[in-house]
Amino acid sequence: MEFPIVLAVLALLVLLAGLIISLGGRRGSARVQTRRHGELEGRPVALHTLGNALGLTAQVSEFGATLVSVRVPDRQGVIAEVTLGHDDFRGYVELNPYLGSTVGRYANRIADGRFTIDGRTFQVARNSHGQHLHGGVAGLDRRVWSSQPVREGNAAGVRLTYVSPAGEEDYPGTLTVHVTYLVPADRNEVRLRFEATTDAPTLCNLTNHAFFNLAGGGEILDHRLELFADRFIPVSESLIATGERAPVEGTPFDFRRPHAVGERIGAAHPQLVRARGYDHAYDLGLGGATRLAARMTDPESGRTLEVLTDAPGLQFYSGNFLDGTIKARWHQPYGFRQGFCLEPGLFPDSPNQPAFHRAGYPSGVLRPGETYAMEMVYRFGVA
């Protein structure tokens, strides 16, 4: 056999091998494994590990339907942890400021913990400086969910379920909630799907509260953010939405082109001063389709995180209230601005903001016969 023919045959074999590997990655390499995470009040709590052949590993706990860990490669192929979290189960139970938690029934803030549905006023916990935050003292993030592994197409994952009885945290109605986490074989991403139904009118606004640090440690001020929104939601001195949808144009809140998180965070803008940095919702519009909402890049490692969602809002939080009291995964305290959150959902305090409703944005009220549904994706890559 002549040398050029040998080369052609070898090239064909390499191509076929690559195709086989590619098909195997698409169809068979996504996986889910389950082990014990801990025990709470005599009930065992499971931890599910999802992964693929491309280097992504994610862990999901039945406690709080929590995204415990995400590990992804950098531009050199080095795999590292990119979420803030605890080394053991007890840390999540005893001291956990929503690290990776599913939060609700109503994520974000409700003014004075008070809202009205059909003329009836409800008072829920005022668990954050006089306001209701993330579902109350023992919201969905403090509950043990049931779970089962699932497969959808080339993705492996887990579906978690929790039934919140009427009166829990003083919310009306029994709310049945499902959260599905999926990792596909052919892409380094974690897909989340939220669904809920109720037997009586109530509030529902769910999200995931993962804290990320794409460098794997240190401050996140050098991370560069793109956030594709023309408007943001200003807040009062008590961090409650004012009802305004303010233009980002000409403000430190304009991330339509990439800016380092720390570039303007110290500006004397009253909104930054009130929140000690960024802790604001952005208006993504009412398109309804799942679309790219934000992209964060760590220049040093090259890791990128894209957040896609069909929600109308996205909360950007720059870790302003991390105060060094939590010593967890890094074996040193999580300090000021060492993690960031990008949380899809409804606007804060939507039930009490008629200006949002007049503009067509949801109030957060869920009624019998309706299904709450929201999708979000954490997509990882390298730049």
N, C-alpha and C positions, 0 to 999 in steps of 0.2 A: 504494500500500500504506500503510495507516494506521500511525502511529508505534508503537503497542503491538505490532502484528504484526511490524514490523521488529525490534523488540527481542526478541520471542519467537524469530524465525528466527535472529538472531545468537546468542542464548543456546543454541539447539539446535546451531548450528555449533560453538560453543565446547565444548559437551559432547561432541560427536562427535570433535572434535580431541583433547580430553583422553583419550577412550576409546582412540583410535588410538595416542596416545603411550604410554598405559598398557599397551596390549597389546604395543606394540613393545618397551617396557621389560621386560615379562615374558618375551617370547619371543626377542628378538633382541639385546638390548643387552649381555648378559654376554659377555665376550671374553677371549681369551688370546693373547698375543704372545710370541715366543721370540727371544732373542738370546744372544750369547756373554757369559758372566759372567767367565770366565778360563780358565786352563789349569793342570793339575796333573800333573806327571810325564808330560808329552807328551799328556795326554788333555784335550780341550776340555770345559769345564763350562758347561752352559746355565743361563740365567736366564729364568724365565717370569713375565710380567706379566699378572695377572688383574684385571679391572675390570668396572664396570657404569656405567650412565648416572646413577646416584644419587650419585656422587662418591667411591666407594670404589675404591682401587687397592691391590693386594697383589702382592708379588714373592716368588717361591720359587726357590731355587737347588738345583741338583743336588748341590752340596757340602753334606753333612749333612742333605739334605732340609729346608733351612733356610728359615724365613719371614724373609726379608731386610727387608721393609718393609711397613707398612700406613699408608695415608694416607686420612683421613676428614674430613668437614666438622664444624665446631662449630655452635653455635646461630645464628651469623650467616652460616653458609654458607662460612666460611673453611676451606680444606682444608690440613691439616698432617700431618706425620709423627708417629705415636704409638708407634713402637717404637724401642728402642735398637739400633743396628747400625753397621756399617762402611760407609764411602764406596766402598770398592773390594774386589775379591775377595781381594787379598793380606791384608787385615786379618782376614778369616775364617780363613784358613789359618794365619797366624802368631800371632795373639793374639785369642782369642775365648772368653770364659767362657760358652759355650752361648747366645749371643745369637740367639734364634729357632730354635735347633737342634732336630731330632728326636733325642731321647736314649734310649739303651738299649744292650745288651739289657735291662738292668734299670735303669730310671730311679730316682732317689733313692738312698738309702744301703743298703749291706749290711754288717753288723757284721764287722769284721776281714777283709772280702773272702772270707768262707767260708760255704758252704751245703752241705746234704746232700740228695741225691735217691736214693731207693731204697737207702739204706744206704751210698752212696758219697759221700765228701766231696770237694768241689771248692774249690780256692783260686784266686781271681781277684785282679786288681790291687788294691792298697791305695793308691789315688791321691789320697786326701784325708784327711790327718791320721790315717793308719792304717786308714781305712775305704774301702770301695769306693763310688765315686760315679758315677752316670750312665753306666755301661757300661765304665768303665775309661779307660786312657790314650788309646786310640784306638778309642772306641766308635763307634756309628752316626753320631754328629755329626761324625766326622773322615773319613768315607768318601764317595766319589763314587758317587752313585746313578744309575741310568738313569731316563729319564722319557719320558712321552708325553702330549700334550694330550688331554683328554677333555671330553665334554659329557654331562650328565645332566639331562634335562628342560630347565628354563630356566637352568641353571647351567653355567658354563664353568670348566675347571680343568686340573689336571695330576695324573697318577698316577706316583708314583716307586717304584722297586723296588731292593732291595739283597739280595743273597744273602751272608749271613755264614757263612763255612765253619766246620766243626767245629774247635775249638781257638782260634778268633780271640778274643783277650783271655781265653784259657783257659776259655771256656764250652764245655760239651759240645753236640754236635748241630749240624747245619747248619740255620740259621734263615733262612727266606725271608720278607722283610718288604715290605709295600706300604703306602704312605702316599698318600692322595688328598686334595688341596686343591680346594675348590670355592667359587666366588663366584656366588651367584644374581643374576638380573637385577632382582628386585623387593625386595631387602633388603640392607642394608649389613652383611654378615656373611661370615666365612671359616669354612667347614665343613671339618673334618678327620676322616678315617676311617683307622684303623690296623688292619691285618690281618697275621697271621703264622702260619706253619706250620713244623714241625720234623720231622727224620727220627730224632731220638732225644730222650729227656727232657732238658729244659733249662729255664732261666728266661726269662720274657718279661714285661716291664712297660714300655710305651712311653708317651711324652708329648711335647708340644711345650713348649719352654722360652723362649718369647718374653718379653722384658722390655718392659713398657708404661710410657708416661708420657702420659696423656691431655691434659696441658697443652702437650706438645711441648717441654718442657724444665724444668729446676729440680727441686726436691725433690717427692716425691709425698706428703708428710705431710698436706697439705690435702685430698687425695683422700678421698672418703667410700666406705666399704665396707659392703656387706651380704653376709653369707655364711650360707647357709641350712643350718646344721648345729647340732645340739644337743651334739655331742661333738668333741673334738680329741684328737690323739695326742701325749702328752708325750714328751720325749726326755731321754736321759742327758747327762752332761757332755760326752760325745763326739758328741752329736747323733744318737744311735741310739735308735729307738723302744723304749720300756720295755715295750710290750705292753698298756699301759692305754689305755682309751678314756674320757677324763675329761670330765665335764660342763663346758660353757662357762659355765653359770650362775654369776654372781657373780665372774667373772674378766675380765681384759682381752682374753680370746679370744672373748668373746661379741659377735658382729657380726650377730645375728639382727635387730637394728634398726640403722640406719645410724650409723656412727661414723667420724670422721676417723681416718685411719691413724695420725697422730701424736698423737692425743688421749691414749692410754694406753701408747704404745710405750716410754716411759721409766719405767714403773711398776717397783717393786722385786719383781716377780713372778719367782721363780727360773727359770721357763721363758723369760721374756723376757731375763733376764740371760745365761743360757747361750747363747742364739742371737743375742745382740746385737740383738734385735728379734723380728719374726715370721719364722719359718722352720719351720712346722709343718703337718702334714697334718690335715685335717678329715674327719670321718666323715659321709659323705652317705647312708649306708644302703645296703641291698641291693635297692632297688626294681627295678633293671635297665633301666628306661626312661630315655631322654634327658630330662633335666629341668633347670630353672634351678638352678644351684649358687651363683652369686655375681653381684653387680652392683657395679661401681666407677664413681664419678661424680667428675668434676673440676668443682667449683662455678664456677670462673672461665670456662672455655670452654663449659661445659654438656655436653661430650662424656661419653657413658656407654659402658661395656663390660660386657656380660653374658656369662658363661661357662655354657654348657649342656654336660652330659655324661651318659653312662650309667655312668661309672666309680664305684666306691664311695668314692673318696677325692679330695681336692683339696688340694694343697700351696699355701699362701699364703706368699710370700717377699717381704720388704720391702726387698730390695737392701742388706742389711747388710754384705755383703762387697765391694761396689763401692768401690774404694779410690783412684780417680783415676789408675790406671796406664794406662787405655785412653782414648786420645784418638781419637774416631771421628766420628760423624755431626754432632755439634754443634760440631765444631772446638774443643772444649775437653774436658777429661777427664770421664768418667762417674764421678761421686762418690757418696759415701755416701747411700743411700736416694734415688737419682734415677730408679729404675725399680722396678717390682713385677712379680711373676710369679703367675699362677694356673694351676697345673699339675694337670690331672686324672690319675688313675692309681690303682694299688694303694697300700696303706699302705707306708711305708718299712720295710725289713728284714722284710717279710712271710714270706720263706722260713724265718726263724729264730724266728718268734713264734707258738708254739702257741696262745696266748690268742686271737689273731685267728682262727685256724683253727677253734677250738671255737665261736666266735661265728658261724661260717659264712662268714667272709671268705676270699677266694682266697689261696693260698700263693704264687702266681706261677709255679708249675711248669706247663710246657706239654709235652704228650706227642704222639707221632705219632698222626695221625688226628683231632686236635683243631685248632681254629682260634682263635687269639687275636683278639679283636675289641674295639675301643673307639672311641667316637665323641665328638667334642667340637666345640663351636661358639664362635667369637668373634663376638658380635653387637654392633654399634655403633649408637648413637643419640645423641639430644640430650635434655637435661632443661631 
